[in-house]
Amino acid sequence: MHRRRLLKLLLAGLALPFPATAHPARQLVGIRSWRSSGKLRVVLDLSGPVEHRTFELAAPRRLIVDLDDTRLNTSLAGLPLAQGPIRSLRSGLQGAGTRLVFDLNEPVLVNSFLLAPGEGRGHRLVLDFQLRTPPVQAAVIARPAAIGDGQRNIVVVIDAGHGGKDPGAVGPKGEQEKAVALAIARLLAKKVDGRSGFKARLVRNEDVFIPLRKRVEVARRYNADMFISIHADAAPRRTASGASVFALSQGGATSTMARWLAERENRVDLLGAQRSLSLKDRDPMLAGVILDMSMTATITTSLDLGKNILDSLQGVAGAHQKRVEQAGFAVLKSPDIPSVLVETGFMSNTVDCRKLVDPRHQRKVANAIFDGLFQHFQARPPQGTLLAKMKESQDA
Ligand SMILES: [Zn+2]
């Protein structure tokens, strides 16, 4: 081969990992971390979207994160690492990019993903360090008593909409939404409690008024794995019928109906629009971020949960919408608890209303909602639950 051509080829090869620009296009401008539900989350704040790779190396155990075409423009010293899976953090150059080396104390599973700008934050790369649980022994799972062996129940907090001085929607013959919602909520709670590995908690079990803010607090107090609010509303259009399922949106509502319903439900309580997560014990600088991050993750889970419920509910209640709608319901604003709002039908529709007050139909609706949420949790059981343990033993 001609020497000059060889040189050209070599240069061409070199040009691949080293972009022509003298200065990398992006900067790593900040790094933050906090712990939540069994994992350590590290967030890299970036000036733009990056290509990245992560891989683990043994002896000594470490995680490598390569950020292409990115320059370090922050100190790594401030990252709080005490008592976590990360012993120390170093950085180096990797071509035109930056290599981060996380020295690890213990084996971890790392999940990394990029987040686009939102809620006052720019581009971010999120690294979730999940602590690896020791292998489960099949013999332990076979015993029904496993619930008491540190394998917790999935807690479903059920919120019957309205109550007390707030009747909710009123049907053609004076039927009240608050009574329909409570009846379905009670039946759902019974169904949830009947399944091993699940525990139901009712926000209200009588005809009382509870502000929206308080309802969310109940879910937090019980460490809920999910929050479900049961409704049966009125629509401006009398012909509107069937069930709908809603999850929270960070941006605009996905339909006019979603916006209209959200405004209607939120009007009940002026305090409802406030976010209720107490962040007193956390760094105030992080508060906004935690909310942002957990909201994003929670909304994704809520949408999956909602889809399972809607699919299941369609058969008994009909579907007003074919997909899970998103709107700014105050009652759904628990940043770290997957939350859905189910409109089981419309009190304003004569046919729907007749069914909604019928105990047999209420039972069918409750059963269908349960089937939907059960399917969701069976596919994605939360960590530390009996269901997760059972699934692990099946997958192994
Ligand atoms: Zn309602």
Boltz pocket constraint, residues with backbone or C-beta under 6 A from the ligand:
constraints:
  - pocket:
      binder: B
      contacts: [[A, 161], [A, 162], [A, 168], [A, 169], [A, 177], [A, 230], [A, 231], [A, 232], [A, 233], [A, 265]]
      max_distance: 6.0
